[in-house]
């Protein structure tokens, strides 16, 4: 029973991961206009890669920077998993039927899910602060 539930949960969580992976793999055609092939690391850049890794939307001609997009997707996945675990912890708590070990396990699941949500929010704030502090504004 538990193995089947874990298998179904992992399958359910794998669908958004694959969807985000395939969606982020496509690079827009407008990225080719931002190429700067002068010397050094820029010389190794292919014609289908974006030149805007960091920065703001205004400095990237309206395009969202690649690093910010990847970070936002990963933080969204962490937040979604935390919310799902919060719901699972609530279900486990209501179905514990007074068993003290089941209640303790459910409370721990809820507590760790809330910690996961807080960590995801703090990570989002820290990443945006660091990007804003170190990337020159255009």
N, C-alpha and C positions, 0 to 999 in steps of 0.2 A: 504494500500500500504506500509506504513512505517512498520507496524507490520509484514507483510510478508517478507519484506527485512531484518528486524532484526532477524526473525526466520531462514531465509536462511543463514545469516551471522553467527549466533551462531552454526548452524548445520555444516557449513563449518569449523569453528574454532574447533569444538568438535572432528572432525576426527583426526587431528594430536595429540591432547591431548591423546585420547584413544590409538593411535598407539604407542606413546612414553611410555605410562603407561604399555602396554603389553610387549613392547620390553625391558623395564628396569626391569620388574618383573623376567625375566629369569636370573638366576645366573649361570655363567659358571661352568662346572665340575671341572676346575682347581682351583676354590676357595676353595675346600675342602682340598687341599694340604697346604694351608696357615694357617690352624687352629692351635691355640696355646691354649690348655685347661689346664691352670695351676691353677689359683685361682682367686678369686674376680669376676670382671665383665666378664672375659673370660670364667668362668664356666657356665654362663648363655647362652653362644653362641651356637646356634644349629649347626648341621652338614652341613646344606645347606647355611649358612651365610658366607659372605666373612670376612676375618680378616683384610683386607686392607681398612679401612675407609678413612684415610688421607695418605699423603705421595706422593711419586713420582712413576712413572712407574718402575724405576730401583729398588726402595725399595720394590715394590709389585710384583716382578718377572714378569715384563712386563704387568701386569694387571693394568687397569686404576682405580684409587681409587674411591670408591663409592660416597663419598661426592662431588668430583670434577665432576663426571658424572651427578649427580642430579643437581648440580648448573649450569652446561653447558646446560642441557636440559631446565631448567626453564628460563635461560637467552635467549636461542634461541627462546622460545615461546614468551617471552616479545618482543624481537626484531621483530619477524614475525608479531605479532599483531600491533606493531608500524608502520611497513612498510605497512601493509594492511590499517590501518587508514590513512596513508599519501596518499595512492592512492584514498581512499574514499573521503578525503578532497579535493584532486585535481579534482575529478569528480564533487563534489558538487560546487566547485568554477567555473568550466567551464559551469555548467548548471544553475547557479544562475540567468542568464538573467538580470543582472543589479540590482536586488533587493538588497538593502543595508543590510537588516538583514540577508539574505542568504549568501551574500559575507562575512559578519562579522563572521557568524557561520562557514563557510568553512575555513576562515583564522585561526580561533581558533582551528579547528580540525587539520589543518596542523601544527600549532605551537605546540600543545600538542603532536602530533605524533613525531615531531622532538625532543621535550623534552624527550619523551619516549625512543627514539633511543639513545640519549646521556646518559640517566640514565642507560640503559642496558649496554652500552659500559663501563661506569665508574664502574658499579657494577661488571662486568667481571674483570676489571683491579684490583679493590680493593680485590675481593675474591682471585684471583691468587696471589696477593702480600701478603695477610695475610697467605694463605696456605704456600707460599714459605718462609715466615719469621718465622713461628712457627713450621714447620715440619722439623725435622733434615734431612739433605741430607745424603743419604747412599753412 
